[in-house]
Amino acid sequence: MRTETWYLSSGGAAQSAAGDGRLSATRPGRQPSDVLYHDPYSPVPALAPGADRRPVQLREDVLCWTSGPLAAPVPAAGAEAVLHLRVPVAEGRLLVALTSVRPDGRVTALAAAEAVCTGPAAARELRVQLTVDGLEFAPAHRIRLELSGLGRPRYGTDAPPLDAPAVYRVHHDDARPSRLLLGPR
């Protein structure tokens, strides 16, 4: 079994599932970055496992990149998001979620992980492991990668508070190819 690479791509407007964020097997060329606005006083809500994530993914402060409908099953025993980010704060915490979009439109989270990134600095590569035990995406489903600021409280109380809104940039061009890797562990 080989690892499949799904590149993040957009025209710079991947905000929400209604945006133009795409996952594609084609490496991107020159294109604008996506901008993630995070307001700690209006955090993205956490949902229970198995809950439909459509309400969350309609928010403008959630970036979404979605594949087309799958023609064949796609194994995802191992999943890793490789993101090229510009981080505006000394330490930022993001939530990266791998979701499945069913043919009926229902969106379920398969894996989620907190990503701690440091800055401020020029764009840097951030690798986020997503634990997906023995899963595969079914034909006609779509793969979606979701990125949002980490709301309080989500994954514990040790996260330092971020008192001001932050603006992250996610680069996904030929020089900085943000991508999702799916395949064997």
C-alpha positions as CSV (number, residue, x, y, z in Angstrom):
1,M,0.0,0.0,0.0
2,R,1.4,3.4,-0.9
3,T,0.9,6.8,0.6
4,E,-1.4,9.2,-1.3
5,T,-0.7,12.9,-1.4
6,W,-3.6,15.4,-1.4
7,Y,-2.4,19.0,-2.0
8,L,-4.2,21.9,-0.5
9,S,-5.3,24.4,-3.2
10,S,-7.6,27.5,-3.4
11,G,-8.0,30.9,-4.9
12,G,-7.4,32.3,-1.4
13,A,-10.9,31.9,-0.1
14,A,-11.0,28.5,1.8
15,Q,-13.0,30.1,4.6
16,S,-15.8,27.6,5.4
17,A,-17.0,24.6,3.5
18,A,-18.7,27.0,1.1
19,G,-15.3,28.5,0.1
20,D,-13.0,27.5,-2.7
21,G,-10.6,25.2,-0.8
22,R,-9.8,21.9,-2.6
23,L,-7.8,18.8,-2.0
24,S,-6.2,17.5,-5.2
25,A,-3.6,15.0,-6.4
26,T,-2.1,17.7,-8.5
27,R,0.7,19.8,-7.0
28,P,-0.3,23.4,-6.9
29,G,1.3,26.1,-8.9
30,R,1.3,29.8,-8.1
31,Q,-1.7,30.7,-6.0
32,P,-2.7,32.9,-3.0
33,S,-2.5,31.8,0.6
34,D,-5.6,31.2,2.7
35,V,-6.1,33.4,5.7
36,L,-7.4,32.1,9.0
37,Y,-8.9,34.6,11.4
38,H,-9.0,33.4,15.0
39,D,-10.9,35.3,17.7
40,P,-10.4,33.8,21.1
41,Y,-13.6,35.4,22.3
42,S,-15.7,33.7,19.7
43,P,-14.1,30.3,19.6
44,V,-15.1,27.5,17.2
45,P,-17.2,25.2,19.3
46,A,-16.2,21.6,20.0
47,L,-18.7,18.9,18.9
48,A,-19.1,15.5,20.3
49,P,-17.4,12.6,18.4
50,G,-19.6,11.4,15.5
51,A,-21.6,14.7,15.5
52,D,-22.3,16.3,12.1
53,R,-19.7,19.0,11.6
54,R,-21.6,21.0,9.0
55,P,-22.5,23.8,11.4
56,V,-18.9,24.2,12.4
57,Q,-17.6,24.1,8.8
58,L,-20.0,26.9,7.7
59,R,-18.1,29.4,10.0
60,E,-15.8,31.9,8.2
61,D,-13.1,31.2,10.8
62,V,-12.8,27.6,9.8
63,L,-10.7,26.7,6.7
64,C,-11.8,23.7,4.7
65,W,-10.2,21.9,1.7
66,T,-12.3,19.2,0.1
67,S,-11.7,16.5,-2.5
68,G,-14.1,15.6,-5.2
69,P,-16.2,12.5,-4.8
70,L,-13.9,9.4,-4.6
71,A,-14.1,6.9,-7.4
72,A,-12.5,4.1,-5.3
73,P,-11.8,3.5,-1.6
74,V,-8.9,5.6,-0.1
75,P,-7.0,4.0,2.8
76,A,-6.2,6.2,5.7
77,A,-4.6,4.0,8.3
78,G,-2.0,6.8,8.7
79,A,-2.7,10.4,8.2
80,E,-0.5,13.5,8.4
81,A,-1.2,17.1,7.6
82,V,1.8,19.1,6.4
83,L,1.0,22.8,6.7
84,H,3.1,25.8,5.7
85,L,2.0,28.5,8.1
86,R,2.9,32.1,8.9
87,V,2.2,32.4,12.6
88,P,1.5,35.9,13.9
89,V,1.9,35.2,17.7
90,A,4.6,33.8,20.0
91,E,2.6,30.6,20.3
92,G,-0.5,29.6,18.6
93,R,-2.7,26.6,18.9
94,L,-4.7,25.3,16.0
95,L,-7.1,22.4,15.6
96,V,-6.6,20.2,12.5
97,A,-9.4,17.8,11.7
98,L,-9.8,15.1,9.1
99,T,-13.4,14.7,8.1
100,S,-15.5,12.6,5.7
101,V,-18.2,14.2,3.6
102,R,-20.9,11.6,2.9
103,P,-22.9,11.7,-0.4
104,D,-25.9,13.0,1.7
105,G,-23.7,16.0,2.9
106,R,-23.3,14.8,6.5
107,V,-19.8,15.5,7.7
108,T,-18.1,13.4,10.4
109,A,-14.8,13.9,12.0
110,L,-12.5,10.9,11.7
111,A,-9.5,12.4,13.6
112,A,-8.5,15.7,15.2
113,A,-5.3,16.9,16.7
114,E,-4.0,20.0,18.4
115,A,-1.2,21.7,16.6
116,V,1.1,24.0,18.6
117,C,3.0,26.4,16.4
118,T,5.5,29.0,17.3
119,G,6.2,32.3,15.7
120,P,6.2,35.0,14.7
121,A,8.3,34.2,11.8
122,A,8.3,33.5,8.1
123,A,6.3,30.6,6.9
124,R,7.4,27.3,8.5
125,E,6.4,23.7,8.0
126,L,4.2,22.2,10.7
127,R,3.5,18.4,10.7
128,V,0.4,17.1,12.5
129,Q,-0.2,13.4,13.0
130,L,-3.8,12.4,12.8
131,T,-4.7,9.1,14.4
132,V,-7.0,7.1,12.1
133,D,-6.9,3.4,13.0
134,G,-7.5,1.2,10.0
135,L,-10.0,3.5,8.3
136,E,-10.7,4.0,4.6
137,F,-12.8,6.6,2.8
138,A,-15.6,5.0,0.9
139,P,-16.3,5.6,-2.8
140,A,-18.6,8.6,-3.5
141,H,-17.4,10.2,-0.2
142,R,-15.2,13.3,-0.2
143,I,-12.2,13.9,2.0
144,R,-12.1,17.2,3.9
145,L,-9.3,18.8,5.9
146,E,-10.4,21.4,8.5
147,L,-8.3,24.0,10.2
148,S,-9.4,26.4,13.0
149,G,-8.1,28.3,15.9
150,L,-8.2,26.3,19.1
151,G,-11.1,27.5,21.3
152,R,-10.9,27.4,25.1
153,P,-11.3,24.9,26.6
154,R,-10.9,22.2,24.1
155,Y,-7.9,20.0,24.9
156,G,-7.1,20.9,28.5
157,T,-6.3,23.8,30.7
158,D,-2.6,24.2,30.1
159,A,-3.0,26.2,26.9
160,P,-1.8,29.8,27.4
161,P,-4.6,32.3,26.8
162,L,-4.4,34.2,23.6
163,D,-5.9,37.6,24.4
164,A,-6.0,39.1,21.0
165,P,-7.3,37.9,17.7
166,A,-4.7,36.4,15.4
167,V,-4.4,36.1,11.6
168,Y,-2.6,32.9,10.3
169,R,-1.7,32.4,6.7
170,V,-1.7,28.9,5.2
171,H,0.6,28.7,2.1
172,H,0.0,26.1,-0.5
173,D,1.9,26.9,-3.6
174,D,4.7,25.1,-5.5
175,A,7.4,26.4,-3.2
176,R,5.4,25.6,0.0
177,P,3.1,22.7,-0.8
178,S,0.8,22.2,2.2
179,R,-0.7,18.7,1.9
180,L,-2.5,15.8,3.4
181,L,-0.7,12.4,3.4
182,L,-3.0,9.3,3.6
183,G,-1.9,5.7,3.6
184,P,-0.1,3.0,5.6
185,R,1.4,3.8,9.0
